[in-house]
Amino acid sequence: MKIPEYKVVEEDDDGKGYVLLEPIRYLSTRYGKVVSAKAGYRSDGASGAMDIRSLGWWVHDMLCDRGTWDDGTPCTNWEASTVLADILRDEGRWARSLYWWGATWLLGGGKARDNGMW
């Protein structure tokens, strides 16, 4: 799994201090859905946790910012957190996949949370 290139910049008004330098496209084999982000997309990183080089927080942030998959179907908080955990596990971060799943599901979610916890 390729970790996208990004750069650290001055935070904007929303606290987003990372800028994606290349487009990303992630297919969730679990849900059969795609989420993508264009170069220039901004993120705050791993909210409330140590930032790591990972595809996971980019995909999770996009799902939470938008609340939908690329096809327009709503994404729930459960799905967004599970996708993050799936990516972290694929990257070999087994322990982090468990506690980041719990933390993002309980405390985060943005627009995905607005679609429901499940």
Secondary structure as GFF3:
##gff-version 3
##sequence-region A 1 118
A	DSSP	beta_strand	6	8	.	.	.	ID=ss1
A	DSSP	beta_strand	18	20	.	.	.	ID=ss2
A	DSSP	beta_strand	24	28	.	.	.	ID=ss3
A	DSSP	beta_strand	33	37	.	.	.	ID=ss4
A	DSSP	beta_strand	42	43	.	.	.	ID=ss5
A	DSSP	alpha_helix	56	66	.	.	.	ID=ss6
A	DSSP	alpha_helix	77	90	.	.	.	ID=ss7
A	DSSP	alpha_helix	94	107	.	.	.	ID=ss8
A	DSSP	alpha_helix	110	114	.	.	.	ID=ss9
###
